[in-house]
Amino acid sequence: MESQISNNKTIAKNTMFLYIRTLIVLGISLYTSRVVLQVLGAEDLGIYNVVGGIVTMMSFFQAAQTKATSRFITYELGKHSSNNILQKVFSVCMTIHIIIAIISVVLGETVGLWIITHWTDIPLERQAAAMWVYQFAIIVFCCQIVRVPYDAIVVAHERMSMYAYMSILEAVLLLGMAFLLMVTPGDSLIYYSASVALIAFIVFLCYYIYVRKLYNAYRYKPTWDKEYSMRILSFSGWTLLGSSANTATQQGTNLLMNNFVGLIANAALGFASQVNIAVSKFVNGFSTAFTPQIIKLYAQKEYESMHILMNRSSKFSFVLCYLMALPLITNMGFILSLWLGNNIPMYTKEFCQLILVCTVVDATTGVYNTTITATGKIKYYQMAISISFLLDLACCYVLLVCSVNPVFVFGSRILTRGIINMLIGLYYVKSYTYFDILYYSKTVLLNIILTIIISIIPVYFIAKVTDGWMCLITTSFVSVFLIIVCTLYIIMTQSERKSVLSKLMHKLN
């Protein structure tokens, strides 16, 4: 019991750190982008994005390996494995990441250079600067790759304060660098790229020193343990399958929309993606706080405690996402006019609203992916969701061929990527961890549906009779009030509600 209370306190504290970090980093990043645009200009910034994007394509493999590294380190930590085992797992992960870095450099200096010289339309007078940008981008990428195991250690040990501080430090350094560019003579594009590379190295060094100082178990020794290497590579390989299908679906949807609807649809999709990323950052902070605990509980075979934590993660992820999503969905037209002015591309409002619905569903069901990741049995799950992603692409093609309105085409992913993925996740969670789906449906999903119905009806009618700032303020207030009340008296259990209210009264007194 005491252990559970301690875990809840840790999760709450870590969530607070991650939320504060997200708010600060998001604010600083937005302002930094503005300053960089002013200093570099649109053309040089375009060169930076194009050249940097070529290197970013190689992050395809890094993403899969990052998930594998985080899972295996957290799992062994949850099992209370010896320092020798932890060192072996860390060393294997580090060796794999070093190999990825070397391969990335080789590909970057061959295939990447060929793409820049043959496929990009960079003005002749800026090609030399573009080459410098490219080399610095490779350095940044390598620093990020070899930093991943250290990031995983920090998260596995639930040192979210350190994780938050480093993210804020990186954002502040980038902002400071942007201001320095204003008074630095010479080629600002080259200096900007060099500064980004230097900051990436500084952040890596900070993580390295922090882990070395606090944890004796993580000392890198070049090694290739066959058992752990094969398990980690197999895990990352199946993760790569799902990531590939997801990427193919997203890019395929963009191409199909471009061919059947035109560039206007692509612009709308781009803005919808930005809205989705902004909201998802807050929800991901919450799920990051839960993830280590779920993996550790599975490693310890404490399935009942894990299921309780899964239910809480699902409920509160929904609440946090829905709190932001409902006012945004209701006032999307007005918010877009404030953001983009009067030149809003067709379908932007509807795409943004639909993608927020998808985000709410993903936030609610994201814990399934975390739990299945904890088991390490991801082969059939990744195959199933890959089919789901490709089904989304197939539906998009069929509907566009049939000349269906693009709004309904985009909306079809709520079924294919949302509902179907939820059912797939529930099936495999039950299969691998004996999860009680019926209990979850009655105590979590049903209560979430009731909350949506109760909150959305009055907000809808308010939106019908008001507009502009009045609508935004009124619907936001009513949304927050109704969602909080529903959370306390519908979504929360009696014990959760008593705990929250008692803590609130204690703070007030």
N, C-alpha and C positions, 0 to 999 in steps of 0.2 A: 504493500500500500504506500509506504513512504517512498519507495523507489518510483512508483507511478506519479506521485505528487511532485517529486523532484524532476521527473521527465517533463511533466506538464509545465512546470516553471521554466525549465530550460527552453522548451519550445516557444513559450510566450515571450521570453526574453530575446531569443534569436529572431523571432518574427518581428519584434519591435526594431531590432538593429537593422534587419533587412529592409523593412519598410522605410525607415529613415534614410538608409543608404540609397534606395531607389529614388525617393523624392529629391534628394540632394543631387545625385548623379544625373538624373533626368533634367533638372533645372540647369545645372552647369553645362551639360552637353548641348542643350538647345541654344544657350547663349554663346558657347564656344563655336558652334556651327555658324552663327551669325557673324562673329568676329572674323573667323577664318575666311568666310565668303567675302567680307569687306577687304581683307588684306590680300588674298590671292586673286580675287576676281573669278568670274564664272568660268572662263576658259581654263585657267590653271587648276581650279578645283575639279573641273571636268576631267582633265588629264590625270589628276591624282586618283579620282574615283575609277576611271577606266583601267589604269595601270595596276592600282591596288586590287581591283576586282579580279584580275587575272590570277594574282596570287591567292586571293580568297577562294577561288574555285578548288584549290587543293585542300581546303579545310573540310572537304567532303569526308575524307578518311579520318581526319582528326576528331570530328564530332563523335563518330562511332567509338573510337578508342577512348575518348574522354569518359563516356558513360561506363565503359568496361572497367577502366581504372578506378573510378569512384566506387563502383559496386563492390569490387573485390577487396579493396582496402577497407571499406566500411564493414563488409561481411566478416573478414578476419578479425577486425577490431571487436565486433559484436560477439564473436565466439570466444573472446579473451585469449586469442592465440598468443604464443610466446613471441618474444622480440625477434627470435631467429626467423620465425614464419613471416612476421610482418616485414622484416628486412628483405626476405626472399621475394615476397610479393611486390614490394616497392621497387626492388632492383629490377625484377622482370619487367614491370610496367615502365620503368625509366628507360631500360634498354630498348623496348619497343618504340617508345617516343623518340629516342635518339635516332633510331633507324628511320622512323617516319621523317624526322627533320633532315637527315642526310638524303633520303630519296626525294624529298621536296626541293632541296637545293639543286640536285641533279636535274630534276624535271624543270625546275624554274629557269636554270641556266641553259637549257636546251629548247624544250617545247615552248616554255613561256616566252623566251626571247623571240622565237620564231613567230609566235602569235602577235607580239608587239610590233615587230618589223613588217609583217605581212597583212595583218588583219585590222590594225588600228589606223585611224586617220588623224595622226598627230602632226601639226605643222612642223615643217623642216627645222625652223629656228628653235623649237622647243623639244626636239628629239633627244638632245643631250641631257637636258633636265629630266625628261621622262625616264631615261636610263638610270639616272641617280635615284629617282623615286622608286623605280622597280627594285633596285638592289637594297635599298633601305626597307622596302616592304617585305622582302625575303627575310631580312634580319628580324623584323617584327614578328613575322610568322613563326620563325624558329624559336624565338624567345617564348612565344605563347605556347608552342608545342611542349617544350621541355619544362614549362611551368605547370602544366596540367597535373602531374602527380603530386606536386606540393599543394596546389589548390584542393585536390581530393583529400589530402591529409587534414587540412584545415577544416573542411566541411565535415569529414568523418568524425573528427574530434569535437564537432559542434562549436568551434571557435568562430561564430558568425560575426562577433565584434571585430576581429582581425580582418575577416573577409570584407566587412563593410568599410572599415577604415582604409584598406588598400584600394578599394574601388573609388572612394572619395578622394584619396591622395592622387590616384591616376587622373581623375577628372580635373582636379585643381591644377596639377602640373600641366595638363594639356591646355587649360585656360590661360595659365601664366605664360606658357610658350606662345600662344596666339597673340597675347598683348606684346610680347617681346619682338615678335615679327614686325610690328608697326614701326619700331625704331632701329631694326637691324638692316644695314645696307646689304646689297647684293640680291641674289635670286631667292625670293621668299619661298618659292615652291621647294627648292632643294633644302633650305634651312628647315622648313616645316617637316619634310619627310625625315630629315636627320634627327630632329627633335623628338618626333614620334618614336623612332627607333631607340633613341637614348632613354626615353621614359619607359618603354617596354622592357629594356634591360634593367633599369632601376627597380621596377616593380618585381621582376623575376628575382633579382638579388635580395630584395626585402623578404619575399616568401622563403627563399633558400635559407637566409640567416635565421628567420623566425623558426622554421621547422628544425634546423640543426641545433638551435639553442634550447628548444623545449622538449624535443623528442629524440631520445638516443636510439630508438629502434630503427629510424629511417636514415641509414647511412648507405649511400649507393656503392655497390660493388658490382662491376660488370659481370653479369651472369646470365645463363640461359637454361633455367630449369624447365625440362621438357613438359612435365605435368602441368604446371601453372601457365606456361607459355601457350600450350595448346588450348587450355580452358579459356584463357583471356582472349586469344585470337579467335576462337570459335564464337565466343560471346559477341565480340566486336563485329565479326563477320555477319552474324544474323541481324545485329543492330543496323549494320550498313545496308542490309536488304530493305528494311523498313524505311530508313532515311532516303534511300535511292527512290523507292516507290513514291514517297511523299514529295520529294523534289521534282520527280518526273511529272507527277500530277499537277503540281503548282505551275511549273513551266509550260506543261502541255495545255493547261487551262488558259494561260496567257496567250499562247499561240493560237488556240482555237477562237478565243474571243477576238483576237486581232484579225484573223482571217474572215470570220463570219460577221463581226460587228464593227470592227475598226479600232483605230488608235484611241478613240474616246473611251472605249471600254477598258483599255489597258491603263489609261490615266486614272479612271475610277477605281480599278483594282489596286493600283499603287497607293492611293489615298486610304482605301479600306485596310490595306496591309499595315500602314503606319498607325492607324487607330488601334488595330488589333495588337500590334507590338507594344504600344503605350499602356494599354489595359493589362496585357499579359505579364508585363514586367512586375506589376504589383502582386498578382496572383502567384507568379513563380517564386517570389520571395517567400511567401507563406509555405508553398510546397517544399522549397529547399530546406526550411526549418524542420518539416516533418520527415523528410526522406531518410536521414541517418537513423532515426529512431525506428522506423519501419524495418529497415534492413537489419539492424541489430536485433530487434525482437524476433525476426525470422531466423536469424543465425542461432539464437538462444532457444528456438523452438517454443517460444511463448506466443502461441497462435491466438489465444483468447485476447491477450493484451494488444496484439497486433491488429486484430479485427476491430477492437474498440477505437484504436488510434486511426484506422482506416475510415471508420464511420465519421469520426470527428473531422478528419482532414477533408472528406468529401463535403460535409455540411458547411464547414466554415470557409472552405475555398469557394463554394457556391455563394455564400453570403457576401464575402468580400468582393467577388467579381460582380455580382448582381447589384450591389450598392452603387457601383460606378456605371454599370451597363444600362440600367433602367432609365436614369435621367438622360444619358447620352442618346439612347435609342429614341426616346420621346422627343428630344429637342435637336435631333441630328441636323435638320435643315438649317436651323438658326445658328448652331455651332459651326457648321461648315461655312456659312456666310461670314462669321466673325474671323474664321481662320483663312479662308481662301478669297474672300470678297465676293464679287458678283459673278466671277468666271468659274463657276462650278461645273465640271464635266457632267454630262448626262449619266445617270445611273449611280453617281457617287453616293448620294444619300441612301439609296436602297441597299447598295453593296455594303456600306458601312454598318447599317442596321443589321443586316443578315450575318455579317462576320462577327458582330458582337453577340448574337444569339449562339453562334458556333462556339465562341469563346466561353460563354457561360456553361455550355454543355461540356466542353473540354475541361474547364476548371473543376466541375463536379466529378467527372470520371477520371481525371488525371492520376488519381491515387491507384487505380488498377495497374497502370503501366509501371508505377513505382514498385508495387507489390510483386508483380511478375518479374521485374528486374531483380528484386531481392532474392527470388528463388533461383535465378540463374537459368531456368528452363524457358528460354525465350524463342526457341526454334519455330515451333508451330504457331505461337502467338504472332511473331513477326511475319510469318508467311500469311496468316489470316488477315492482319491489318494491311499488309501490302496489297492483297487482293481487294480489300475494301477501298484503298486509295485509288487503285486502277479502275475500280467500278465507278468511282466518282468521275474520273476522266471519261469513261465510256458513256455515262449518262449525259455528261456535258456535250459530248460530240453528237449523240443521238438527238437530244433536244434542240441543239443549234441547227442541225440538218433539217429538223421538222419546223424550223422558224419560230420556235417558242421564244417568248420575251426573255432577254438575258437575265432579268431579275429572277425569274422562276428557275432559270438554268443555274444561277449561282446559289439559289435557295435549296437546290436539290442536295447540296453537300451537308445540310443539316441532317438529312436522312442517311446518306452514305457514309460520311465521315463522323457524324455525331452519334446517331442512334445505333447504327450497325456496329461501330467501334465500341460503344458502351456494352452492347450485348456480347461481343467477342471478349472484351475485358472481363466481364462478369463470369463468363463460362470458364476461362482459364484460371481466374482467381479461385473459383470454387474447386476446380480440378486439382490445383496445386496446394491450396491452403485450407480446404474444407470450409470455405466461407459460406455463411448462411445467407443466401440470396433473398429468401422470403422475408427474413427479419430485416435485412437492409432495405428492401423495397417498402415495407410497412413503416419503418421508423425513420428512414432518410428520404428516399425518393418521393413517397407520397406526401410527406411534410413539405418538401421542396416545391412540389406541384401546387399544394394548397397556398403556400406563401406567394407564389407567382400569381395565382388567381386573385387572391385578396389584395395584393399590391397593385396589380396592373389595371384593374377596372377603374378605381377612382382616378388614377394618374391619367388614364386614357380620356376620361370625361373632362378633366381639368385642361388637358391639352386641346380639347375641342373648342373650349370657350375662351381661351387665352392664347396669347402669342408673344414672341419676342422675349425680353428680359423677364417680364412678369411670369410667363409660362415656365421659363428656365428655373427661376427662383422658387416658384410655387411647387412645381412638380418635383424638384430636387428635395425640398423640405418634406413634402408628403411622402416621397419614395423612401427617404432615409428613416422617417418616423415609422412608417408601416413595416418596413423590412426589419428594423430593430425590434419592434413589438412582436412580429411573427417569429423572429429568431428566438426571443426569450420564451414565448409561450407555445410555439408550435415545433420549431426545429430542435431546440435544446431539450434534453431530458430533465427531469425534475432535479436530479443531483447536480447536473451542469448549471442549471438556472440558480439553484441555491448557492452554489460556489461562486458564481459570477456576481450575484447580488450582494452576498456577504462581503466579498472583496471590495466591491464598489462602495458599500456603506462604511467599511473600515477606512478606505481612502478619504471619503468625505468627512468622517469624524476626526 
